[in-house]
Amino acid sequence: MHGQFTWYELTTPDVGAATRFYPTLSGWGTQTFDGDYMLFTNRDVPVAGIFRLSDEMAGHGVPPNWMPYVESSNVDDTVARAVSLGARTLHGPAEIPGTGRFAVVQDPQGAVFGVYRSAHASGAWDGTAAVGRFSWHELMTTDRRAAFEFYRDLFGWDAITESDMGDGLMYAMFGKGSAMYGGMYDKLPGMEQLPSCWLVYLCVKDVGEGVERATGAGATVVRPQMDIPDGSIAVLNDPQGAAFALHHLNPIRSSATPPARAAKKATGLKAASKGAKATPKGKARAATGSGATKAKKAAKKVTASSRPAGRKAAKSAARNRPRKAAKPSARRAAKPTARKGAKPTARKAAKLTARKGTKLTARKATKPALHRTTKRPARPTTRAATRKSAQRVAGHSTRSLRRGRARKR
């Protein structure tokens, strides 16, 4: 789709070393496209290309680098529009027979990116992070506001939100609709001499393990591992000097997490930033949806220990109401069950344990029943009922013993 990131290209002085290095981090395979171009594959699907950095290119100041390509519905029109906005064409537009059409462009602030239209289904990235694919795109530039307007004009990107990195430095996130694609920020103090550039984040299973493998194979750490709201990141240079980043997502929370807490955490993630990055709205919505599902399951578990009528009512409510109504349904189902079911259980347990002469045992005996039938709001009522029942029975037993002894005398 026009405006989605669709291809990535590594320019490196040592193609062979790169084909050995990156698969250890990502599980990628490799394929030969032609004599000058190699492919990285994820589950046998090409996801990136490898191009050799020639001495001539290096002589013109081109460093080892990763460059992202953005899909265009018409490469020639996009390039012409970019030039009219102050960009410079570095290569193309050109046709790759049987493959597609592309061009390489330098934006007005100096960052280089590619424009591409595939002759086949492109498999462009829709904003969903997946292991083995790039999951974030970050632009360091001299003027993030001007840069965003440039890319919005070309690709229709939306401004999603901004986060404060401190000292008034802002990190602006962009994407399309609810899908987050990446972020932009102005160069930090002390980085003015660095050229504007794009940094791509590779999604891996575990950033810590990835950093250990990368450094063991000759990579250097630029920014150590840092936790962010939805996972963790780290920035490195590969053994040949190309900058890239690693990213992983936190595992999905266990279904044992109370629905109310899970929903609260999911809602909080919507407003969280990325540290340099925020949680995507699509995730936040998915997390909210999973919270509602957990609430429905919790409602079924609570009503399962109550009377058959309660079980039927809970199932009917879960089927007929939308997901957002699941949490209130669970709470309403839990309270009546607790009030009706807890007191008789507590009294029975109190009578049994009072005969043994211990109030403490009576309290302990009521707790398992409470865990099965009620939540916290019903406990004060249950404990009060337990104490009164235990005291009445214990008092009755004491009076009976006294009368018996008096008769014997």
C-alpha positions, 0 to 999 in steps of 0.5 A, a space after each residue: 500500500 502507498 506509504 508503507 515501508 516495504 523493503 530494506 537494503 544494507 550497503 556494506 563493504 563485506 557482503 559475505 561477513 554480513 550474510 554470516 552476522 545477521 542470521 545469528 540475530 534474526 534467524 534469516 536465510 540468504 539467497 542470491 539475486 544476481 552477481 551483485 545483490 544478495 537477499 535476506 529471507 525470513 521463512 523463505 520470504 525476501 525481506 531485505 537486500 545486501 549491496 556491496 559498498 564500492 570503493 568509489 561510493 566510499 570515496 564519495 562519503 557513503 558509509 555502511 548503512 541500512 536504508 528503508 524503502 517506502 512503497 509508492 503507487 507511482 514511483 515517478 510521480 513520487 520522485 517528481 513531487 519530492 524534487 519539487 519539495 526540495 529533495 534530490 534524486 540520487 538514483 533512478 527512477 529505474 526498472 528492475 525487469 520482472 521485479 519492480 521500479 525504484 528510486 533513491 532520494 535524499 530528503 531536504 534535511 539530508 536523510 536518504 530513503 528509497 521509493 519502490 513499487 513491486 511488480 508483484 504482491 509487495 508484502 509491505 509492513 502494516 505496522 504489526 511487529 513480528 520476529 524476523 521483520 523490521 518493526 520501527 523506523 526512526 528519523 534523526 534530522 535537523 528539523 523534524 517538523 519540516 521533515 514530517 510535512 515533506 513525508 506526509 505530502 509524499 506518502 500521506 503519513 499521519 502525526 500520531 503523538 509526541 513525547 518529551 525526551 527531556 530538555 524540551 526535545 520532542 519525539 514525534 510518532 507517525 503512521 497511518 490511521 491506528 498503525 504506528 510506523 516510527 518516530 522523528 526527532 531533532 538531532 541531540 546536542 553533540 550530534 550536530 556533526 552527524 548526517 540526518 539518517 534513518 535507523 531501522 529496528 529489527 524485531 527479535 525474540 530477546 534484545 539482551 540475547 541479541 546484543 550478546 550474540 552481536 557483540 560476540 560477533 564483532 558488533 559495537 553497542 551505540 545505545 545499551 539495552 533500554 526498556 520501553 513500555 511495550 518491550 526493550 530496545 538497543 542500538 548497535 553498529 554491525 562489524 562493518 559499521 552499519 547502524 541498526 537497532 534491536 527490538 522485542 515485545 513483552 510477552 502477553 500477560 497470563 490469563 491468571 491476571 485479574 481482569 480489572 488489573 489487566 484492563 487498567 494496565 492495557 489502558 495505561 499503555 495507550 498513553 505511554 511513549 517509546 522512551 523514544 517510542 509509544 505503544 501503538 494504538 492497535 496494540 492498546 486496542 488488542 490489549 483492551 480486547 483481551 482484557 474484556 475476554 479475560 473478564 468474561 472468563 472470570 465471570 464464568 468462573 465466579 458463577 460456576 461455583 454458585 447456583 445453576 440459575 446464576 450460571 445460566 444468567 452469567 452465560 446469557 449476559 456474556 453472550 448478549 452483551 458487547 465486550 466492553 460490558 463484560 467487566 461490569 457483568 463480572 462484578 455484578 455477577 460476583 457480588 450477589 453470588 458472594 452475598 448469598 453463598 458466603 453466609 450459609 457456608 460461613 455459619 456451617 463452618 463456624 458450627 463445625 469448628 466451634 465444637 472443637 473450641 477454636 475461633 481461629 479454626 472457624 475463620 480458617 475454614 471459611 476462607 476456602 469457601 470465600 475464595 471460591 464464591 466471592 471477591 473482596 467486598 464480601 469478606 467483612 460480612 463473612 468474617 462478622 458472621 463467622 465471629 458471631 456464629 462462633 461466639 454463639 455456639 461456643 457460648 452455648 457449648 460452655 453453658 451446656 458443660 456447666 449445667 452438666 457438671 452442676 447436675 453431677 454434683 
